[in-house]
Amino acid sequence: MQTVSLNPTVLLKNAHLKVTRARQELLANFNEFDRPFTADDVCSKLQVSGGGVHRATVYRDMSTFARSGILKELSIHGTKAHYYELVDGTHHHHFVCKNCISITAILSEKVETTLEKFEHELTQQELKVEYHSLKFYGLCARCAK
């Protein structure tokens, strides 16, 4: 889900951001996540891999990447943590486990078709939809056992 084909230098230049070793290292690590991630997740991964990026730099650059459109920030009800995912051009929704806070991408044509119809109905009521975000909350298979 997190795979973005552009290399870190290209991503930074396209976003009009300064190319630094720390930013390149961060972006290279983001592709290793198969789910939305936090700055703490990134710090842990960098620590294990021997990366030399300071914790404050991770937090600052992730915020910068979100503002520039490289990352998308996800608001998860019931948690103070900021979750991020790479912007990869796909539109999807999420299932959030209320117990372990695992986040799973939901890719469903049926959901998208239903939402498009609903957006059309709103347009008929002269309401202009700019975007939508849908999250399902419940228990993942592991926590439901």
MARFI-720711 format. One line per field, with one value per residue (C-alpha): residue in three letters; x, y, z. Coordinates in nm, 3 decimals. Layout:
residuo <- (ala, ...)
u <- (X, ...)
v <- (Y, ...)
w <- (Z, ...)
***
This chain:
residuo <- (met, gln, thr, val, ser, leu, asn, pro, thr, val, leu, leu, lys, asn, ala, his, leu, lys, val, thr, arg, ala, arg, gln, glu, leu, leu, ala, asn, phe, asn, glu, phe, asp, arg, pro, phe, thr, ala, asp, asp, val, cys, ser, lys, leu, gln, val, ser, gly, gly, gly, val, his, arg, ala, thr, val, tyr, arg, asp, met, ser, thr, phe, ala, arg, ser, gly, ile, leu, lys, glu, leu, ser, ile, his, gly, thr, lys, ala, his, tyr, tyr, glu, leu, val, asp, gly, thr, his, his, his, his, phe, val, cys, lys, asn, cys, ile, ser, ile, thr, ala, ile, leu, ser, glu, lys, val, glu, thr, thr, leu, glu, lys, phe, glu, his, glu, leu, thr, gln, gln, glu, leu, lys, val, glu, tyr, his, ser, leu, lys, phe, tyr, gly, leu, cys, ala, arg, cys, ala, lys)
u <- (0.000, 0.282, 0.486, 0.575, 0.795, 0.977, 1.309, 1.352, 1.545, 1.272, 0.997, 1.174, 1.245, 0.888, 0.763, 1.009, 1.182, 1.552, 1.723, 1.908, 2.058, 1.813, 1.508, 1.631, 1.684, 1.336, 1.165, 1.355, 1.232, 0.866, 0.834, 0.912, 0.581, 0.282, 0.043, 0.006, 0.290, 0.378, 0.693, 0.777, 0.750, 0.997, 1.234, 1.230, 1.299, 1.586, 1.735, 1.730, 1.879, 2.148, 2.010, 2.158, 1.847, 1.765, 1.417, 1.328, 1.419, 1.187, 0.891, 0.966, 1.022, 0.715, 0.507, 0.675, 0.611, 0.243, 0.210, 0.385, 0.169, 0.427, 0.254, -0.111, -0.190, -0.466, -0.680, -0.766, -1.042, -0.940, -0.565, -0.330, -0.077, -0.042, -0.050, 0.086, 0.096, 0.268, 0.050, 0.049, -0.238, -0.487, -0.804, -0.895, -1.049, -0.940, -1.048, -0.914, -0.903, -1.026, -0.820, -0.471, -0.508, -0.396, -0.499, -0.594, -0.652, -0.994, -0.994, -1.349, -1.515, -1.855, -1.777, -1.644, -1.947, -2.184, -1.992, -1.990, -2.369, -2.403, -2.176, -2.392, -2.702, -2.530, -2.445, -2.813, -2.878, -2.627, -2.364, -2.010, -1.810, -1.436, -1.326, -1.440, -1.281, -1.434, -1.304, -1.452, -1.389, -1.414, -1.195, -0.938, -0.941, -0.667, -0.840, -1.186, -1.072)
v <- (0.000, 0.240, 0.192, 0.511, 0.466, 0.801, 0.819, 1.047, 1.315, 1.339, 1.354, 1.638, 1.836, 1.794, 1.927, 2.220, 2.110, 2.125, 1.792, 1.682, 1.349, 1.326, 1.383, 1.130, 0.874, 0.938, 0.902, 0.583, 0.435, 0.527, 0.268, -0.007, 0.047, -0.154, 0.047, 0.406, 0.500, 0.749, 0.953, 0.717, 0.420, 0.594, 0.677, 0.313, 0.186, 0.434, 0.335, -0.035, 0.036, 0.264, 0.578, 0.904, 1.124, 1.310, 1.258, 1.629, 1.621, 1.324, 1.508, 1.837, 1.681, 1.458, 1.767, 1.942, 1.641, 1.644, 2.015, 1.964, 1.669, 1.389, 1.244, 1.238, 1.283, 1.064, 1.167, 0.865, 0.914, 0.822, 0.866, 1.162, 1.007, 1.149, 0.876, 0.927, 0.745, 0.819, 0.988, 0.734, 0.854, 0.592, 0.685, 0.454, 0.445, 0.285, 0.034, 0.118, -0.141, 0.026, -0.214, -0.226, 0.083, -0.115, 0.061, -0.128, 0.027, -0.047, -0.071, -0.129, -0.035, -0.088, 0.171, 0.419, 0.376, 0.434, 0.743, 0.885, 0.846, 1.017, 1.303, 1.343, 1.369, 1.639, 1.826, 1.815, 1.995, 2.263, 2.142, 2.136, 1.838, 1.906, 1.575, 1.299, 1.073, 0.755, 0.541, 0.223, 0.147, -0.193, -0.489, -0.649, -1.029, -1.075, -0.861, -1.004, -1.351)
w <- (0.000, 0.083, -0.234, -0.419, -0.724, -0.716, -0.542, -0.239, -0.431, -0.696, -0.431, -0.249, -0.566, -0.691, -0.355, -0.378, -0.060, 0.015, -0.049, 0.265, 0.370, 0.663, 0.441, 0.187, 0.465, 0.607, 0.270, 0.193, 0.524, 0.469, 0.189, 0.440, 0.622, 0.499, 0.716, 0.837, 1.072, 1.345, 1.395, 1.682, 1.442, 1.210, 1.497, 1.611, 1.260, 1.214, 1.550, 1.451, 1.107, 1.251, 1.087, 1.204, 1.196, 1.518, 1.670, 1.642, 1.273, 1.218, 1.375, 1.196, 0.854, 0.874, 0.942, 0.648, 0.424, 0.520, 0.439, 0.105, -0.002, 0.027, 0.334, 0.430, 0.799, 0.938, 1.233, 1.442, 1.699, 2.050, 2.010, 2.037, 1.799, 1.450, 1.185, 0.834, 0.504, 0.177, -0.081, -0.362, -0.578, -0.460, -0.278, 0.006, 0.350, 0.676, 0.938, 1.286, 1.562, 1.881, 2.094, 1.938, 1.710, 1.405, 1.084, 0.768, 0.428, 0.279, -0.100, -0.219, -0.546, -0.382, -0.111, -0.368, -0.594, -0.301, -0.190, -0.543, -0.558, -0.221, -0.331, -0.642, -0.420, -0.216, -0.534, -0.628, -0.298, -0.408, -0.162, -0.300, -0.172, -0.173, -0.025, 0.206, 0.463, 0.592, 0.878, 1.019, 1.387, 1.551, 1.642, 1.414, 1.371, 1.633, 1.899, 1.827, 1.940)
***
